[in-house]
Each structure stands twice: as structure tokens, then as C-alpha cells.
Amino acid sequence: MKTFHAFPRAAGFSLVELMVSVVIGLLAVLFATRMMTDAERNKQAALGGSDSMQNGMVAMFSISSDAEHAGFGLNDPLIVGCDTELEDVDGYELAPATRGAAVVRPLAAAIIEPGAAGVNGAAPDRLSLYAGSSLSGTGTLGITTDYIGGTRIDVDRVPYGFSQGDVLLVAPGQPGGRCSLAQVSSDPDDLAPPPSQQFVMIANAGYRFNSGALGAQYVGGASRIFNLGPGANLALRTWSVDSGYLRLRATDLAGSGEDSQAVADNIVSLKAQYGFDTRTGDLFTPEEGMRIGRWSAAMIDADGDGVVGGAGDYQHVAALRIAVVARAKNPERPDATTGECTATTVRPTVFANADAQSVAAVSVTVDVAVADDPVNWRCYRYRVFETIVPLRNAGWRPTAS
């Protein structure tokens, strides 16, 4: 009988074992890829949140700092809300506002130009914040003779505290009249001492805020001249948002009088509201402290005189409520299944909470879409920054007792 000897089995993997190994390897690669993708997405979200936090903080700090100083040197009742004539060589213009049926350019601590409300939310506001820089706060001179034009203004005393180049605001004797801005072109120290006639000169050549004449007439014995400080330090500033940038026009920032300059990027909205002290008549006692009774982005008849936007209404502004909306620098990817972005599904809402005095809040849904941006607004994450800034100069009036 023949005996058959089986050959020993060759070492290695079977086809089944090899296929199982390939599947396990593919699953491992898929899992690792998913982890890396999620990690990158989380990294981008974190970096985007950091960008929006930094940009939003810069924007809010800049605006609120201006708001804290707004009204300095401009809080005399003869000045606040005065429709003001300004000609600036560098092209800065005071913000327009309505007064009844008329359009005026009031000089006040703050002027809000509300953005239009649409189906996608409210557009950004423009916020102008004005302050003087005179060391004397509100140094004044009385006008002794009628001013009907020209470059000379006769005044009632030696113009101590007034220097060549200082910005003058000429105001009538009653609040709500027509005011004019100009600059001192002569050196008050060159004037002969009393009893000679004291005067100040204004002129056009070589000075920024001058027109060679005031553009209005003023009655002697009633009108006054206020010193707003050196021309280079006059802080008339307008904040706005355009194409994802927070922008600033200012009289004290070189090159930004006519054309605004970018301050922070990825800022998609700026909203503001006046905080009105709604007490009227003898109940309105700002020297004893201002009280907020109503929030509004639009001017109201706060003093009860029947005119919306009158000079007295600006004297009733006690605080500002300000909101800045910042977005992440980079958009997130759309959902792989639906192709739609879900980073943000609802437009941000600002001013939704009542303040400490339980004054009714007036919430605003914000339009965060940026013009000409091909990426849908839902692909970005947003962060809202809000603050309330009391206008501390509102109650510190020269006439307060």
C-alpha cells in the first residue's frame, strides 16, 4: 500500500482575512479623517469666535469711549440742539436731522441717523458724537454790537482763555436758534487793554473752520460766543458700518474729514438708541440727576413743546444704548446633505433686555448680510456687544445750581 504524505500548509493570509483587514483599515482611515475634519471645523469655529470677539471689543471700546466724552463743552442750553452752520475745508459735515418738517444740523452730544428697517432686519445706524476741547469747559464772551457780516465780532470783555486758532461757536440769546462755527484768526493778546473796544477776528485764509463770515446775523447784547478749544482737537466724529467695516469720519483724525477711515473689520452692524428723560416742565431737573424714561432710535418730543427734534429734545437725552454686531472672519462650510449653512439660523436681536430701572426695552432685529458678499449670511457666526453709556455732561450744565 502506498502512503501519501500531505505537504505542510504555506504561511500567510487567506483571501477572506485580507478582505477583512482592508475593510478594517478603511474604517480606521475614515474614522481618522472624520476626527481631523471635525477638529479642523472646531478650530475654525474657535478662531472665528476669537476674531469676532477681538473685533467687536475694539469697535465697542472705540465708540463707547467717544460716547463717554460726548457733550463736553457743548452742554450749555444755548448750544444743545442748535442748528449749526459749519464749513470745513477738509469736508466734514454735521449730521442731518429733522426738526418738525425741516432738516437741520444740530450740535449736540449725540445724533443718531437710524438705518432703514426692511424685511431682513434693520440696517446699520450712523452715530455722531460731538465734544469740544476747551480747557475752560465753556468759556464765553458776550457780543456787544449787532453782527451783520464781516470778520470782526465786538465782545464785552478781554477775551481771556481765547487763543489764536480756537474754534468759536456763536449762538443767539435764545435756545434753538441758528449757530455758527468759526476760528479765531487774530491773537487776542495783541488787543489794547480796556477801555479800548475788545473784539475777536475770524477769517478764511489758513484756517479750517471758517467761511470769512458767520453765515447768520446776531443781536448785540443777547448773543454769546463759546470757546470750543483748539481747532486740531475739536472732536466731531461720525461712526458707521459699510461693507463689513466699522468706519469713522472725524475732524481730529487726519484724512478722515470727508472720507471715512476703516477702524475694524468684520463689523456688520451698529445700532444706537437715545435714552430720554421724559419729564417735562418743572419736573425736569437735570441738575438733580437725569432719569431715563424711554429708549428710542428716533428723536421724540421729549420736552413736550409739540415739536419733534427741537433743541429742547436734545437736552433731554440722558444716555445712549449702543450695540455692535461682529461676525467670524471665515464662513463655515454648508451641510454636506442639504448644501445649506446652519452656523446661524436666526438674525441677531439687540436691545432685548430692560435696563436696571426697568424701562421698557425696544428690541431690534439686525440685518447682518453684507452687500456684494457671495457667501450667505447664515454661514457666519455672530457675536453681539451691547452697552449703556450715560451722557455725564448732560447734567453738568453751566446754568445748573
LINGILIN-V270524 format. One record per run of one state. SS is the DSSP state (alpha for helix, beta for strand, coil for the rest). FROM is the first residue (numbers start at 0). TO is the last residue. If there is no record, write none. Layout:
# LINGILIN-V270524
SS/FROM/TO  SS/FROM/TO
This chain:
# LINGILIN-V270524
coil/0/13  alpha/14/68  coil/69/80  beta/81/84  coil/85/95  beta/96/98  coil/99/100  beta/101/103  coil/104/104  beta/105/106  coil/107/108  beta/109/112  coil/113/115  beta/116/117  coil/118/119  beta/120/121  coil/122/124  beta/125/130  coil/131/138  beta/139/142  coil/143/145  beta/146/146  coil/147/150  beta/151/154  coil/155/164  beta/165/170  coil/171/176  beta/177/183  coil/184/186  alpha/187/189  coil/190/196  beta/197/201  coil/202/216  beta/217/217  coil/218/222  beta/223/229  alpha/230/232  coil/233/233  beta/234/241  coil/242/243  beta/244/249  coil/250/259  beta/260/264  coil/265/265  beta/266/275  coil/276/279  alpha/280/282  coil/283/284  alpha/285/287  coil/288/292  beta/293/295  coil/296/309  alpha/310/314  coil/315/315  beta/316/326  coil/327/347  beta/348/349  coil/350/362  beta/363/365  coil/366/375  alpha/376/378  coil/379/380  beta/381/389  coil/390/400
